Amino acid sequence: MSVVSIKWAGSHLELLDQRALPAEARWLQCHSADETAQAIRNMVVRGAPALAIAAGYGLVLAAQQGENLSAARARLAAARPTAVNLAWILNRLSALNTAAELLEAVQAEHQADIALNVKMGAHGAAILPDGGIYTHCNTGALATGGHGTALGVIRTLHGAGRPIHVYAGETRPWLQGARLTSWECLQEGIPCTLVADSAAAQLMSENKIQSVIVGCDRVAINGDVANKIGTRSLAILAHFHHIPFYVAMPFSTLDRTCSTGAAIPIEQRPSEEITHLAKRAIAPAGVQAENPAFDITPAELVTAFITEHGVLKPPFGDWPMVDGGA
């Protein structure tokens, strides 16, 4: 694993500032729960599993400073409300009170996330076809404890010498595909082509894409998927072109309290993220803008979920009771 984005530095948390990539590998230090929550909210760290791990370390910082842990958990959970992993890990840590026991538990969760991603990669590699693989946003080591979910499957395929080629959608407005996924692929020599989000249908029509694989931020009991905005569009395109659409899903993203995707809250982010690029206006002043961070992909568009416990195919809803899941 060559890419690391979250480090515990003895007394504080260090996060690879993903806003600066690919131009600069800049590390941000967090010394409190509030600084960690701000880093989460400001997209220094992103990706559901990585958010959970960062929030866990944020709780360690709160305990070190003698803060009210219940209040710190609430502030951290509110930083990114759609990603269920964040609340999930904070709930798992709710019975612990000292910084030492919290740190031990969070470090164990961090290593467990890497291990489950490797398992997920093996399960996914067994079913994904060779050829062109379209992916969205960033689901690699930057978005997790390490290795990655959807990009982790791709990393496993590449490591096995399989003939694959990644097509990374740019992923507006934060350009995680352009800035992060293509960067990760270049770090490890994975064949990759960056494309505009609007090019997906054309690539599919030219038979350049043999599968689509994405990650997820929350999955409802019926199999509806909340993921980065644009995922639903890809699923509809894949369905039309008869291309399998896979979702890499660590079980910590299953929300057993949500019966359908309609119950999943969709985070609305500042309009400036789409009216500006690198703080420079790209839209006329005063234009109205709407900026949902996620969308809901209906379960009927999902070919299969790739999890650390194996591949789950339709019908969805009878989820195994395993460790993980809100």
N, C-alpha and C positions, 0 to 999 in steps of 0.2 A: 504494500500500500504506500504509494509515494505522496499522496495529497493528504495533508492534515489541516483541519480548520478550527479545532477546539483544543485548547491545552489548559490544564490546571498547573499553575506556576508556583505551587507551594503555599501561597497566601492569597492569591487572586486568580481571576480567570483571564485568559487571553484568547481573543477571537480574531481569526483572519478576516479582515474587513472586506466583505465580498462586494461592497460598493466600489472599491478601488481596482478590482480585477477587471481585465487582465493587465492593465498598465503597471500596477504596483502591488507587490505582496506586502501589505501594511497590516500590522497587528494592533488591535485595540485592547487596552487593559480595562477590566471591570473590577472595581473594589467594593461594590455594594449591590444589593438586590435591585435598587432603583437604576443604577447604571446598567445592569444586565437587562432589565426590562426595557430601558431606552434603546439599547443596542438591538434587542429583538424587534421592537416597534419600528426602528429606523432602518431595518433590513441589513444591518451589519452581518447578522447571521440569519439564514432562512432555510427552509426545508423542514418538514414536520419532525422527523427524528432529531435533527440537529437543534431545533428549537427546544425540544424536550430536555435534551442533555444540557444545553446552556441554562435553561430555567432551573434545572436541578442544582447546578453549580451556583446559580444566583441565590438559591435558598441556603446553600452552605455559607455564602457571604453574609446573608442576613443573620444566621446563627452566630457567626464569628463576632458580629457587632452587637449581639444581644437584642436584636429587633424582635418584635412580635411576629412569630412565624406564620400565624394565620393571616395576618394582614399582608405580609410579604408574599405569601402564596397567591392571595387574591390579586395583588398588583402584577405579579408575573403572569398569571393566567389571563389577565385582561389585555396583555400586550399584543397578542395575536389570537383572537377568539375562535377562528375557524379550525385551526390545526388542533385536533383532539389530543394528539400525543402530549402536548404541553400540559394540559390539565391532568392527563392520565399519570404522568410521572410525579406531578405534585401531589396527587392523591395517594400514590404509592408511598410517598415519603412522609405522609401526614402523621404517622405514628412515631417518627423520630424527632428528637428535640435538640441534641447536641451537635456541634459542628463536626466533631470527629465521626460520629456514627452516620451523619448525613453524607459526609465526604466519602466514606467507605461505600455507602450504598450507591451514590451517584457514579463513582468510578466503576463499580460493578456493572451498573446499567450501561455505561459508556462502552465497556468491553463486550457486554452481551449484545449491544446493538451491532457492533462490527461482526460478531460471530453469526447473528441471525441473517445479516445481509449476505454473508458468504453462503449460507445455506440457501437463501432465496435465489442467489445467483446460480447455484447448481440446479435447482428445480426449474428455473426459467430456461437455462441453457438446454435442458432436455426437451423442451417443446417449441422453442423459437426456431423458425426456419432460417437457413442461410440467406444471404442477399442483403437488400436494403432494409434498414430498420429506421423508422421515423420516431423521434422522441421529442418531447416538449418540456420546457422549463429546464431545471437542473435537478437531477436525482442521484448525483454521484456522491463521492466522499465529502464534497462541500456541503451537502444537504443532510448528512447523516453523521453517525459516529465515525464512519469509515467504510470504504468499499462502495457503498451505494445501494439503492433499491433498483429502479429501472435501469439506471446506468451501471449499477453493479452487475445485473444480468449481462449487459453488453460487455462489461469488463471481463466477466467469466468466459464468455464466448470468445473474445479476442485472445485471452490467455490460453485457451484450448486450441488455438490455431484455426478457428472456424472462418470461412470466407464471408465476412460481413462488411457492411459499409454503413456508417451512421449518417443520417440526415437530421441535423439539429435545427429545429425551428427557432427563430430568433427570440420569440416570447416577449412581445410587447406587454406592458410598457417598461419593465425593468431589464429586459434583454438578457434574462438568465441563460437562455440558450446560446446567444451570441457571445456573451462575456464569460460564462462559466462552463457550460457543457463543452463547447468547442475548445476551451482552454484545457479542461481536464483530459479530453481526448488527445490533444497535442502533447500533453505531458507524458502520456503513456503509449504514444504511437498508434492509437486506434484510428483507422481510416475514418475521416469525418468530413462532411460537406455542410456548410452553413447555408440556410435558405431563409427567405422571408416567410413569415407565417402564412401569407396569402398564396404561397407557391405550392402548398401541400396537395391540393386537388390536381394540379397539373402533373406533379411528380407521380401521383398515383395513377393517373390516366396513361402515363408513359411506361407503366409497369416497373418503375424504379424502386417501389416500396413493396416489400413482401410481408412486413408486419409493422404494427405500431405498438410501442410500449411506453407507458407513462407511470408516474407515481400517484400518490393520493394523500390528501390531508385529512380526510374523514370518509368513512364508508358506513352507510346506513344498513340496518338489518336486511332490507330487501335487495341490497347490492348496488343501490345508487351511490355514485362516487362524487365527492367534492374534491376538486383539484384546481390547479392554476387556470385562470381564465383562458379560454381557447381550447380546453380539453374536449368539451362537448362537441365543438365544431369538428375536431379531428375524428371523434368517434362516429359522427354522422357521415363524414367523408369516407372513412374506412368501411362502414357498413354498405354504402352505395357501391364502392369499388370491390367488395367481397374480399377485404383484407382483414386478417385477424387483429383484434384490438385487445391488448393485454394490459392489466393493471398490476403493478408490483405493490403488494400490500402487506407491510408488517402488521401483525395482529393488533398492535397498539393503536392502529388507526381505525379499528372497528368500534363504532359507537353503538353499543347495545341499547342505549336509551333513545335512539332515533329510528323510528320504524321505516321512514322513507327519507329521501333527500330533501323533501319539503320542510323537514324539521331542522335542517342544518343551517345555522346562521351564515350569511355571506358577508364577509368583511368589505366595507366600502372604504377605499383609500382616497387620499387627497387628489383633487382634479389636476393639480400641478404636475402630477406624474405623467399625464398624457398631453398636457398643454405645453410642457417644457421638456427639454432634453439637455442633460448636464447643465441645468439651471438657465438654459437659454430658451426663450419663447419660440415655439414652433407653430403656435396657433394664434389667431387674433385675440387681442385683449378683450375680455368680457364675454367670450364664448362660453356657453354652458357645457359642462363636461360631466360624464358619469363614469366612475372607475371602480367597478366590482373587481375584487382581487381573485375571485374564484367563480366557477360555475358548477352545475350539477349534471353529470352524465348519467342517463337512465341505465338501469341494470341490464336491460335487454340489448344494449349496444356493447356489452362487455363479453368478450370471448371467454376469458378466464381470469381469475385472480391468481397471481403467483405469490405465495407466502413462504415464510420460513418453515411451515409445516407441510408444504406440498402445494400442488396446483388444484384449485377449486373451480369446477365448471358448473354452468347452470343446471338446475335451478338454484338460485342463491336463497339464503334465508336460514338454512339449517346449519349454522356455523358450529364447528367443534368448540367445546368448552376447554380452551387451552389458556395457559398463562399469557396474558396480554389482551387488550381490548378494554375500552372504557365501560 
